[in-house]
Amino acid sequence: MLKEVRFGFILDKVSTLNQVGLQELALDLGVSEDTVRRDIDVLSRRGLLQKVRGGAISPAVNPLSFQDRQDCFTDGKRRIGLKVQELLLTAQTVFMDGGTTMVAVASCIPLTAPLRIITNNMALLPVLGHHESVELIVLGGQYNPVTKTNMGHQTCQQALNYQADLFLMGACSIDSQMGVTASMAAEGEIKKVMFDASRQVAVLSNQEKLGTVDFFNVTRLADIDWLITDLNRDDNRLDAYRLTGLNIL
């Protein structure tokens, strides 16, 4: 069983029961208690649960409840959110744009993570607003209530003031030949600005968006550093992307 799948199972159990035991989880998952203990250690460091002797309990403080996560995020989005944490360990300043996948990523960020996050995604505010170690910079502009993001000239101009170690880009569409495309020009423009101002770029895409194309060109795959999906990194559906030289998580 994939590590990310185990993580999702453990979080679901904690959200339902408020507490879980090592032995119970090991039996449910078909793995050793040592494996479950290591998984709980990782999730505890990320602020997603509280490790206790013999198991884990719900965290005492969390800006987005487990029930909210369960209602809002599919298993795929949660899996992407957990995978992204590996890249955040070596980043200080991070661009994050729009989409519910980005909210899932934010919900996985540890409460004590020392990050500076620059975003036009207003849906991130209630998730990250209580992270005392996160410096949150919100870009202004014209608010789109459908996407819950700020867009337009003002947004792009403000983004130009910053340089980021990493851009976490939500994918509207991604194709091994056509690259990353967007369904709205305004959305694509802010992606381009954040892309140009970042040292590394990771595109986040669930499997449904792979092999799809929209009308506004954002970037070629050759210029992207990472592709993060909800699939196993060895899945044959990623072969065409692997051939482009992308790092895949």
PyMOL commands that set and color helices and strands:
alter all, ss='L'
color gray80, all
select helices_A, chain A and resi 3-17+22-29+33-45+66-72+75-88+100-108+122-128+153-159+185-196+207-209+221-223+236-242
alter helices_A, ss='H'
color red, helices_A
select strands_A, chain A and resi 19-21+50-52+55-57+93-96+116-119+135-138+142-144+149-151+164-170+173-175+179-182+198-204+216-219+226-228+247-248
alter strands_A, ss='S'
color yellow, strands_A
deselect
rebuild
show_as cartoon
